[in-house]
Amino acid sequence: MPVDPQPQAVLTPLTESAVFLTLTVAEGGEQTVRDLLPELGGLVRSVGFRLPDEGLTCVLGIGSDLWDRTFDGPRPTALHPFVEVTGARHHAPSTPGDLFLHVRAQRLYPCFDLARLIHDRIGGAVEVVDEVHGFRYFDRRDLLGFVDGTENPVGDDAAAAVLIGDEDPDFAGGSYVMTQKYLHDLTGWQAQSVEAQERAVGRRQLDNVELDEATQPPDSHVALTTIVEQDGTEREILRDNMPFGSIARGEYGTYFIGYAADPDVPERMLRRMFVGEPVGSTDRLLEFSTAVTGGLFFVPPAAMLDDPPPARTDAAAEEATPARSDLGIGDLRTAR
Ligand code: HEM
């Protein structure tokens, strides 16, 4: 039965801080996770009500395998594991992750506190396999020094880009989220001239203006991530990338996060970046950026958290999980 299509806090304005937690769920921990879903809203209120100016939100995403292990009944039609992309020179790996939490607020401490409370509820059933504390950097720049997020869709366009609609009515108001942690070779990047950096990104650094058609290189990040269909429709995603880093470990990174109504859109962007368009003409940013994680999660509509789909019964669990080829995703893999 179609659910109330009110989304989780996917379309919230950008904040100054975020915690990104990726977790795996141990065999047998599925019910613990299912029990968490209706409690999530209360946990957000426990922290956020006391901090009305923080804009504290939490988006929860569920990976393909965990969905099949946990729930009975229909599954989100486009849900599948992150499909790694291998080009001749660049690789986007797929890494473990059953559950994903995107916690946002102006300051870091409310994000941290909420993530801690959620983890307290399910800690025995999960392992945190990746934790990133993101910060906003100057005027919304990444650590490469460029303003990141400018061309995000807004208003109705954003909702249309990220929210599932009539194409999958059982999951209307849901979304998909793709995550990737990138590490930058800042030394190599900073050895480039500003003009070379601008050609790699496709925008000017200081005033953030997009390079015009005559000067926009086809292997710039902007050129390769702009997908325009033959009828002129642009396919968009909603990003809330955040810089992060560790001076001790020499890590300077961008946490990429993109919401979409259909994961095919960010997947096409990834193939264009990593394999190239045409093949071999890969994203210049990747000369200085290495993807070290990759995950894809379904973001249930808010009402589905309050009233989750029925738990998977033993009988259902014995049925084979759909093979990747049955999901029609084998063709997304790109051979070296
Ligand atoms: C190293 C990781 C990344 C960095 C540092 C980065 C940075 C940027 C910057 C600076 C821009 C230009 C300003 C704007 O946001 O509109 C941009 C645009 C964009 N990026 Fe990324 N990005 C990264 C990864 C990705 C990935 C993995 C995807 C998709 C799967 C992606 C999709 C896009 C899109 C769709 C645009 C807007 C293009 C346009 O319409 O002009 N980015 N990114």
Residues whose N, C-alpha, C, O or C-beta is under 5 A from the ligand:
A	BS01	HEM	D142 F146 V147 D148 G149 T150 E151 N152 Y182 V222 T225 T226 T254 F256 P266 M269 L270 S289
